């Protein structure tokens, strides 16, 4: 089962009396994809379909569907937790190496969940850092060594431009460590 199937089952679990069109809108999937998934779930016994009237159907998550959703959600959480642990371990290794090399740390990106992971890791390692939100306004002096931690692939062009102007700046995409 992929994440789109989990999304549909969660929508059915959290909402009552939705049409296929409403499920498509909430999930961001096409109406055709929603229709196929609902048929698949009915065959597997994950949902039950009731006629409310001649034009409206009701989709009910069955105990088998709830059990399946719970197992898949737990599996997803475990995979995410393991991925987070791997990310933190790689980030710690990189930060300790760069701290030993005498580099100063910058964090470039919006303050989202990845940002919080980086900040927490740096604090655990007693590493000072500066958050920057505009790479063009960051002051990288030519006699110091810096590492900029980023994670948003949209920043690559900004980073390439900055690399041309200062060779002492190292960039590390924390999601590709």
GIFENCOR-V894904 format. One record per pair of residues at least 12 apart in sequence whose ideal C-beta (glycine too) atoms are under 8 Angstrom apart, sorted by the first residue. I is the first residue (numbers start at 1). J is the second residue. If there is no record, write none. Layout:
i->I j->J
i->I j->J
This chain:
i->1 j->68
i->1 j->72
i->3 j->76
i->4 j->27
i->4 j->29
i->4 j->33
i->4 j->37
i->5 j->37
i->5 j->40
i->5 j->41
i->5 j->72
i->6 j->69
i->6 j->72
i->6 j->73
i->6 j->76
i->7 j->27
i->7 j->29
i->8 j->23
i->8 j->27
i->8 j->29
i->8 j->34
i->8 j->37
i->8 j->38
i->8 j->41
i->9 j->41
i->9 j->46
i->9 j->47
i->9 j->61
i->9 j->65
i->9 j->68
i->9 j->69
i->9 j->72
i->10 j->69
i->10 j->73
i->11 j->23
i->11 j->26
i->11 j->27
i->12 j->47
i->12 j->59
i->12 j->60
i->12 j->61
i->12 j->65
i->13 j->61
i->13 j->66
i->13 j->69
i->16 j->58
i->17 j->52
i->17 j->56
i->17 j->58
i->18 j->59
i->19 j->56
i->19 j->57
i->20 j->34
i->20 j->35
i->20 j->38
i->20 j->57
i->23 j->38
i->23 j->59
i->38 j->59
i->41 j->65
i->44 j->64
i->44 j->68
i->45 j->62
i->45 j->64
i->45 j->65
i->46 j->61
i->46 j->62
i->46 j->64
i->46 j->65
i->46 j->68
i->46 j->69
i->47 j->59
i->47 j->60
i->47 j->61
i->47 j->62
i->47 j->65
i->48 j->60
i->48 j->62
i->84 j->117
i->87 j->117
i->87 j->174
i->87 j->175
i->87 j->177
i->88 j->117
i->88 j->121
i->90 j->174
i->90 j->177
i->91 j->117
i->91 j->118
i->91 j->121
i->91 j->149
i->91 j->174
i->91 j->177
i->92 j->121
i->92 j->124
i->92 j->125
i->94 j->172
i->94 j->174
i->94 j->177
i->95 j->121
i->95 j->122
i->95 j->125
i->95 j->127
i->96 j->125
i->98 j->147
i->98 j->170
i->99 j->125
i->99 j->127
i->101 j->145
i->102 j->145
i->103 j->145
i->103 j->146
i->103 j->147
i->103 j->170
i->104 j->128
i->104 j->130
i->104 j->144
i->104 j->145
i->104 j->146
i->104 j->147
i->105 j->122
i->105 j->127
i->105 j->128
i->105 j->129
i->105 j->130
i->105 j->146
i->105 j->147
i->105 j->149
i->106 j->129
i->106 j->130
i->106 j->131
i->106 j->132
i->106 j->138
i->106 j->146
i->106 j->147
i->106 j->148
i->106 j->149
i->107 j->119
i->107 j->122
i->107 j->129
i->107 j->130
i->107 j->131
i->107 j->132
i->107 j->148
i->107 j->149
i->107 j->150
i->108 j->132
i->108 j->133
i->108 j->135
i->108 j->138
i->108 j->148
i->108 j->149
i->108 j->150
i->108 j->155
i->108 j->159
i->109 j->133
i->109 j->150
i->109 j->151
i->109 j->152
i->109 j->155
i->110 j->133
i->110 j->152
i->111 j->131
i->114 j->151
i->114 j->174
i->114 j->175
i->115 j->131
i->115 j->151
i->118 j->149
i->118 j->151
i->118 j->174
i->132 j->148
i->135 j->148
i->135 j->155
i->135 j->158
i->135 j->159
i->135 j->161
i->135 j->162
i->136 j->158
i->136 j->161
i->136 j->162
i->138 j->162
i->140 j->162
i->140 j->166
i->140 j->168
i->140 j->169
i->142 j->166
i->142 j->168
i->143 j->168
i->144 j->168
i->145 j->168
i->145 j->170
i->146 j->168
i->146 j->169
i->146 j->170
i->147 j->169
i->147 j->170
i->147 j->171
i->147 j->172
i->148 j->162
i->148 j->169
i->148 j->170
i->148 j->171
i->148 j->172
i->149 j->172
i->149 j->174
i->150 j->171
i->150 j->172
i->150 j->173
i->150 j->174
i->151 j->173
i->151 j->174
i->151 j->175
i->153 j->173
i->159 j->171
